[in-house]
Amino acid sequence: MSSVVTMRPAATLFHEEQYFDWRVYSLLGAIELAAGLSLLWWTYRAEPAGLMARAWNLEFALGIGAGLGLPLLLTVFVLHMTTEATPDVLTVWYGWVPIYRRSVTIADIRACEVVEYRPIADHGGWGVRAGRDGERVLTARGDRGVRLVLTDGGRLLVGSQRADELAEVLTRSLRTDMD
């Protein structure tokens, strides 16, 4: 007889994955291409002896790392937003390998509403932002989201392409939590 207890994760009521605008990925691709072409041009023009001497230079290594590595790291670790709601918690994280994660328990949410906003004018763009009035903003694309009013007085705006559905799930969870 086994005495192993397994805990099942809470059922996911809402799951959305958002990618940043295609122009962001195009810009990163252009940076990758420019860095790669610069590297090819530099190695083609350099003499073999000079090439080996400069290949171990710190500036060269930093240039290669920034030009070829940074865009790839941004794509893997930042440029993908996932929003997930369970009956107890709303969680938002960035990246396929999450480096930023924000969780809010349903009990900490006082109210939620679907809103339209101007990402650049209101918050300076997309991503993890702080609004002028102290509101925390988590967005990836678009101009719609769900504004949460928290029990501690704070506000959190979660961008969503399916804002109505997210607000409905949160409202249902809030009612269930209050019962």
C-alpha positions as CSV (number, residue, x, y, z in Angstrom):
1,M,0.0,0.0,0.0
2,S,1.5,3.3,-1.0
3,S,1.1,6.4,1.1
4,V,2.2,8.8,-1.6
5,V,-0.1,11.8,-1.9
6,T,-0.2,13.7,-5.2
7,M,-1.4,17.2,-5.4
8,R,-3.2,18.2,-8.6
9,P,-2.7,21.7,-9.8
10,A,-5.7,24.0,-9.8
11,A,-7.8,23.9,-13.0
12,T,-6.8,26.7,-15.4
13,L,-9.8,28.9,-16.2
14,F,-8.0,31.2,-18.6
15,H,-4.8,30.8,-20.5
16,E,-3.4,33.3,-23.1
17,E,-0.1,33.6,-24.8
18,Q,0.8,36.8,-26.5
19,Y,3.8,37.7,-28.6
20,F,5.1,41.2,-29.0
21,D,4.5,43.1,-32.3
22,W,6.2,41.7,-35.4
23,R,8.2,44.9,-35.7
24,V,10.0,44.1,-32.5
25,Y,11.1,40.7,-33.8
26,S,12.0,42.4,-37.2
27,L,14.3,44.9,-35.4
28,L,16.0,42.1,-33.5
29,G,16.5,40.1,-36.7
30,A,18.0,43.2,-38.4
31,I,20.4,43.6,-35.4
32,E,21.4,39.9,-35.7
33,L,21.9,40.3,-39.4
34,A,23.9,43.5,-39.1
35,A,26.1,41.9,-36.4
36,G,26.6,38.7,-38.5
37,L,27.5,40.7,-41.6
38,S,29.8,42.9,-39.7
39,L,31.6,39.9,-38.3
40,L,31.9,38.3,-41.8
41,W,33.2,41.6,-43.3
42,W,35.7,42.0,-40.4
43,T,37.0,38.5,-40.7
44,Y,37.2,38.7,-44.5
45,R,39.3,41.9,-44.4
46,A,41.5,41.0,-41.5
47,E,44.8,39.2,-42.0
48,P,45.0,35.8,-40.3
49,A,47.6,36.9,-37.8
50,G,45.7,40.1,-36.9
51,L,42.5,38.2,-36.7
52,M,43.8,35.8,-34.1
53,A,45.3,38.6,-32.1
54,R,42.0,40.6,-32.0
55,A,39.7,37.6,-31.7
56,W,40.5,37.4,-28.0
57,N,40.1,41.1,-27.5
58,L,37.5,42.1,-24.8
59,E,35.8,44.6,-27.1
60,F,35.5,42.0,-29.9
61,A,33.9,39.5,-27.5
62,L,31.5,42.1,-26.1
63,G,30.5,43.2,-29.6
64,I,29.8,39.6,-30.6
65,G,27.9,39.0,-27.4
66,A,25.8,42.1,-27.7
67,G,25.2,41.8,-31.4
68,L,24.5,38.1,-31.7
69,G,23.6,37.0,-28.1
70,L,21.5,39.8,-26.8
71,P,18.7,39.7,-29.4
72,L,18.5,35.9,-28.9
73,L,18.3,36.3,-25.1
74,L,15.6,39.0,-25.4
75,T,13.6,36.7,-27.6
76,V,13.9,33.7,-25.3
77,F,13.6,35.4,-21.9
78,V,11.4,38.4,-22.4
79,L,9.4,38.7,-25.6
80,H,6.5,36.3,-24.8
81,M,3.8,37.1,-22.3
82,T,1.6,34.4,-20.7
83,T,-1.5,35.1,-18.6
84,E,-3.1,32.4,-16.6
85,A,-6.0,32.4,-14.2
86,T,-7.0,29.6,-11.8
87,P,-9.8,29.8,-9.3
88,D,-7.3,31.2,-6.7
89,V,-4.6,33.1,-8.6
90,L,-3.9,35.3,-11.6
91,T,-0.4,34.9,-12.9
92,V,1.4,36.8,-15.6
93,W,4.9,35.9,-16.8
94,Y,7.3,36.9,-19.5
95,G,9.5,34.7,-21.6
96,W,9.6,31.0,-22.6
97,V,12.0,30.7,-19.7
98,P,10.2,33.1,-17.3
99,I,12.4,35.7,-15.7
100,Y,9.6,38.0,-14.6
101,R,6.5,36.6,-12.9
102,R,3.7,38.4,-11.1
103,S,1.0,36.5,-9.2
104,V,-2.1,38.1,-7.6
105,T,-4.4,36.0,-5.5
106,I,-8.0,36.4,-6.3
107,A,-8.6,37.3,-2.6
108,D,-6.4,40.4,-3.2
109,I,-8.5,41.7,-6.0
110,R,-11.3,44.1,-5.1
111,A,-12.6,44.9,-8.6
112,C,-11.7,44.4,-12.3
113,E,-12.8,46.1,-15.5
114,V,-12.1,45.9,-19.2
115,V,-10.3,49.0,-20.4
116,E,-8.8,50.5,-23.5
117,Y,-5.5,52.4,-23.1
118,R,-2.9,54.1,-25.2
119,P,0.3,52.1,-24.6
120,I,2.8,54.6,-25.7
121,A,1.1,57.8,-24.5
122,D,-0.1,56.3,-21.1
123,H,2.8,54.0,-20.2
124,G,5.7,54.6,-22.6
125,G,5.2,51.4,-24.5
126,W,4.6,47.7,-23.9
127,G,6.2,45.3,-21.4
128,V,6.5,45.6,-17.7
129,R,5.8,49.3,-16.9
130,A,4.8,51.7,-14.2
131,G,2.1,54.2,-15.0
132,R,2.3,57.9,-14.0
133,D,-0.2,57.3,-11.2
134,G,1.7,54.3,-9.8
135,E,-0.3,51.7,-11.7
136,R,1.7,48.6,-12.6
137,V,1.3,47.6,-16.3
138,L,2.0,44.2,-17.8
139,T,1.4,44.2,-21.6
140,A,2.7,42.7,-24.8
141,R,0.6,44.2,-27.6
142,G,-2.6,45.9,-28.4
143,D,-4.6,48.5,-26.5
144,R,-7.0,46.5,-24.4
145,G,-6.7,44.9,-21.0
146,V,-8.1,44.3,-17.6
147,R,-7.5,46.8,-14.8
148,L,-7.4,45.3,-11.4
149,V,-8.0,47.3,-8.2
150,L,-6.3,45.5,-5.4
151,T,-7.3,45.4,-1.7
152,D,-4.1,47.3,-0.7
153,G,-5.2,50.2,-3.0
154,G,-2.8,49.3,-5.8
155,R,-3.8,48.9,-9.4
156,L,-2.6,46.5,-12.0
157,L,-3.3,46.6,-15.8
158,V,-2.9,43.3,-17.6
159,G,-3.0,43.6,-21.3
160,S,-5.0,41.0,-23.2
161,Q,-6.2,40.2,-26.7
162,R,-9.2,38.5,-24.9
163,A,-9.8,41.1,-22.2
164,D,-13.6,40.4,-22.0
165,E,-13.0,36.7,-21.3
166,L,-10.3,37.4,-18.7
167,A,-12.5,39.9,-16.9
168,E,-15.4,37.5,-16.9
169,V,-13.2,34.7,-15.4
170,L,-11.9,37.0,-12.7
171,T,-15.3,38.4,-11.9
172,R,-16.7,34.8,-11.6
173,S,-13.8,33.9,-9.3
174,L,-14.3,37.0,-7.2
175,R,-17.9,36.1,-6.6
176,T,-17.0,32.5,-5.8
177,D,-14.3,33.7,-3.4
178,M,-16.7,36.0,-1.6
179,D,-19.3,33.2,-1.0
